[in-house]
Amino acid sequence: MLKFLCGALLALGMVVGPFARAESVLFLNPGTPVELFWTSYSQFMQAAADDLHIDLRILYSNRTSEVVIAQAREALLGPHRPDYLVFVNEESVAPEILRLAKGSGVKLFMVNSALSPDQTRLLGARPDKYPDWVGSLVPNDEEGGYLMLKELIRLHPPVAPGQTIDLLAFSGLKITPSAQLREKGMRRALAEHPEVRLRQLVYGGWTRARAYEQAKLLFKRYPQTSLVWSANDEMSFGAMQAFEETGAKPGKDALFSAINNSPAALHALLDNRLSVLLGGHFTLGGWALVQLHDYNQGVDFSRYGGRDRQISLLQVIDRAQAKRLLALGSEKKFGVDFHKFSAKGQPVSYRYPFSLQALMH
């Protein structure tokens, strides 16, 4: 009788103690398995899944939009569908995934890059039109781009009236919302500092190799460059390599910046090769799982800060924080109790306290 009752409850999708079925989540990781940011992102997400008893699978697309779409099609139309599909709107894949998901029964959640304003207008992306799209969580990319250039300028020695500071900028992919927003923030800071002259902005495609090739030409073209703004760490490392090949020294002859808290980037900050580093958004996938776990237990997380949220994860990392973040990599579950972030049973005034500070205890 007990066996029959538990089977019936499971069929209804009800959670019953040790007989509960873990919710299944598939994350379509747009990066590569050797890309430091996306591997640390997956590790933090896995730590959250282990803690919350979520059945998590991760597929990498190696930065190929066709692969993402093929993975999404299999997940949404194939025989083994997950309960939740988590994905990034890298290279504007979201409209096709939303289309594929209709009628699939799979719930969708977007992280890192949500719909662009143009996509929202074209799709008429309302919750009632896409009922299986349950929410999104993105970082403060525009503010991140702004803060990075402001800090670079603050660290640069002052110049005499009439003199200018030459800046080079390496953005990611032109059609990726996070790259667009970081560039927008950079230009906002630039507008506040007429003494800084942007000599050229190029699209390094988030990769070290491409930025290196671009930087070799740019440093020849603009030999007075003393500030280098990069939308991620890989492009910054490529630019640094080209700079060093001219006989100059990063951190001394020019100030370099980056976004991402990969171990390599944290070490570069501690070694003073990187002058400005922003990070914290590698935690987004893990925080998304906290919300989905709540949703799976009947919590309406839109009451605790909104269905689609932007959170201020990108912040300037100082050297003490860099040391702490490096130490976290060897700690079980990154030292985080993911259960304590749940909104279950919390008053309506509660807001999910997702931040880099949550790791800094």
N, C-alpha and C positions, 0 to 999 in steps of 0.2 A: 504493500500500500504506500509506504514512504517513498519507495522508488518511483511509483507511478506519479505521486504528488509532485515530487521534485522534477520529474520529466515534464509534467504539465506546466509547472511554473517557469522552467527554462524555455519551453516553447513559447510562452507569453513574453519572454524577455525580462522576467522579473529576477531581481538579485536576491539570492537565498543563501546566505552564509557560505559555507565551503563548497556549495554546489553552483555558485555564481560563475557565469561565463565571463571571462575578461573581454572587454571591448577591444576590437581589432582596429588598428590604425596603420595606414600605409602612408609613408612620407616620401614624396617625390623630390629628392635632393637634386637641385639643378647643377651642383658642382661635380667634382671628380673625387674618387676615393683617396687621392694624394694631395688634395687642396686643403691646406691647413685650416682655413676658416670653416669649410663645410664639414671636415672630419671632426673638429671640436664641437661644432653645432650638433652633429649626430651623436657624439658621445654624451653631451649634456641631455639631449632628448632621450637617449637610452637610459640614462640614470633616472630621469623622471618616470619613464615607462616601468622600469624595474620596481621603483618605490611604490607606484600607484597600481601595480599589477595590470598593466596594459600590454596587450599583445601587439608589439610594434614591429613593422617591417620597413626597411629603408632601401630605396632603389636610387642609384645615381644615374644621371643622364649625360654626364660628361659635357655639360654646357651645349647640348644640342637640342633645340626646341622640338625637332621631329621625334626624338627619342622620348621626351617628356609626354608628348601627345600620344605616342604609341603605348607608353606605360599606363597613361590615364585611361585610354580606350580599353585596354585589357582589364584594368581594375574595375571600371564602371560597367562594362558590357560582358565581361567574361564570367565564367562559372564560379570563381572564388572571390567574391566581392568583400572588401573590408567594410566595417561599420562606418569608418571615417577615412576620408582622403584629405591629407594635408599637403599643400603645394605652394609654390612661389610663382608670382606672376612675372617670372624672368622671360625676357623676349616676348612679352605680351601673349602668353599662352592661355591666360584665364578665360577669354571668351569661348574658345573651343572646348575647354574643360567644362565650363558651365553648360554648354550645349550638349556635350556627351552625357552629362550627369542627369539630365532630365529623365525622370521615371526610373532611374537606377536603384533608388532607395538608399544610396550611399550619401552620407552627409559630408559636405565640403567645408574646409576651413583654410583660409589663406594666411600665409605668414610672410614677413619681410617686405614684399612688394604686393600691395593690393591693387585694385583697379585704378587706372589713371583717370583723371577727370574726363578725358575724351572717351575712354571705354565706358565709363558710367553713363555719359550722355547717349552714346550709341546703343547701349544695351538696355537702357532704362532699368538699371540694376536695382530693383526694389526687392525687399524681403519677400513680398507676396508673389513676385514673378519667379524667383528662384528659392522656393521654400526649403530646399535641401542645402542651401548655402547658409550655414549657421553663424558665420562670423569671420573676423580677420583681426590680426594683431601685427602691427608694424612699428618700427622704431622711428625716432625723430630724425630722419635723414636730412631734412633741410637744415635743421638746427645743428646737426653734426657737421655738415659742410661749412656752416657759418662759424661755429666755435673753433674748428680746426684752423681756418685762416686767421681768425682774430688772435689765436694763441701764437701762431707763427709770427705775425706782425709784432705782437707784444715782445717776443723774444729777440727780434731783430734789433741791432743797434740803431739808434735814431739817426736820421739823415738831415743834412742841412736844408734850409728852405730852398725850394727850387730843384733839389735833387730827387731822384726817384729810385725805387726798389724794384728790380725785375723779378717777375713771378712766372713760373711755368706750372701748368695744371694738367694732370692726367685723370681723365674721367673713365668710367667703365664702358658699358654698352649704351649707345645712344637711345635705344628703345626700352631700356629698363627703368621703371619708375624710381628706384633707389638712386641710380646714377643721375637722373634728371634732377631729383630733389637735392642731392648733395651739391651738384653744380649750382643750383639756384641759391643755396645757402652761401656758397663761396662767393657768388656774384653780389649777394647782399652785403657781405663783409667788405668786398672790394669797393662798393659804392660809398662806404664810410671812410675809406682811406685813399684819397686822391694821390697820395705819394707812392702808392703801389701800382705798378704798371703790369697788367697781364700781357705778356708777350705772345703766348700761344696756349690754347687748350686743345689737347688731342684725346682721342678715345682709344685707350689701351686695351679694351676688351677684358679688363680685370686680370690680365696675364702678365707675368714677369717678362717673358720673352718679347712680347710685342712692345711693352713699354721700354724695354732696353733698346730695341732697334729705333724706336721713335726718339728716345733721349739722346742717343749718339748723334743724331742730326741736330736736335734742338740745342744741345750745349755748344755745338760748333756755331750755330746760327746766333745764339744769344749767350755769349761768353760771360756777360756780367750777371747772369742769373744768381740770385742769392736766396730765393725762396722756392721750394718745390712742394706743391699741394697734390696729394694723390688720394683717390677715392677708396683705395684699399691697400693692404700691405704688399701684395705681390707686385703691383705696379711700382710702388715706392722702391722695392728692392731692385727691380729692373733699372729704374732711373738712377739709383745709387751706384749700381755696378758701372753704368756708362759714365757717371760723374767721376768715379775713382779711376777709371781708365784715362781720364784727362790729367791725372796727377793730383787732383784736388781731393779734399777730405770732407765727407758728409759730417754735419754737426759743427764744422769749423768754417769751411769756405762757402758753404750754403746750408740752410736749414731745411730738413726734410720732414714731412708729416705723413701720417697714414691712419687708416681706419681698419680695425680688427685686432683682437688680442690673441693672435697665434703665439706660441712660444717664441718663434723667431722674432716677431715684432716686439714682444716684451723684452727679450734679450737686447735687441737693437736700441730700445729706449734706455735700458740700464747701462749700455755701452756708449751712450750719447751719440750714436750714429743717427738715430731718429730723435728729433727734438720735440715733436708733438705726436701723441698717439691717442686715438679715441677708440673705445670698444665697449662691449657689454651686450651687443645684440646677438652674440652666439647663443644666448640663453632663450631666445624667442620660441624655438620649437618646444623646449621643455615647459615653458610657461603656457604655451598653447595646449599641451597635454593636460595641464592642471585644469584649464577651463573645459576641455572636452570630457574629462573625467567627471567634473561637476555636472555638465550637461547630461551625461549618460545616467546620472543619478537623479535627474529631474530638476536640477538647479537651472533657473533662467538667468544665465550669467549676464544678459543684457541689463539686468537691474543693478549690477555691480560695476558700472563704469562704461556700459555701452556694448552693443553687438560688434561694432567695428571700432577698434581702439588703436590709438597711437600712444606709445609709452616712451618716456625719456630715458632710453637705455644707453644711447650713445653719449658718452661723457669723456672729458679729458682724464686720462689715467696718469697718476703721478708714480714716482718710483716705488714708493711703499706699496701701492696697490698692485704694481707690476709684479713685485716679489710675492705678494699674496696670491695673485692669479696663477703664477707659475707653480706655487705649492699646491694649489687646488687640484691640479691635474692628477696627482697621486692619491688624492683623498677619495674614499668610497663615496659615491653619489655626489661628488664635488662638495661634500660637507653639508648638503641641503636636505632638510626634511620637507619634501614636496607637499605632504598632507597638510602642513600648517598654513599653506597658502589658500586652501579651499574656502569657497564662499558658503559652503553648506552650513546651515544653521546660523549664519551671520545676519546682523541687522541690515536693512536696505542701505544704510549709510556706509557700509563696508565697501572698500575699493581694493581690488587685487593689488598687493604691494610688490609688484614685480619690479626689480631694479638690480643694478650691479651691487648696490650696498647689501643686498640679501646674501651675497657670497662673502662679504667682508667681515663677518663676525670674528 
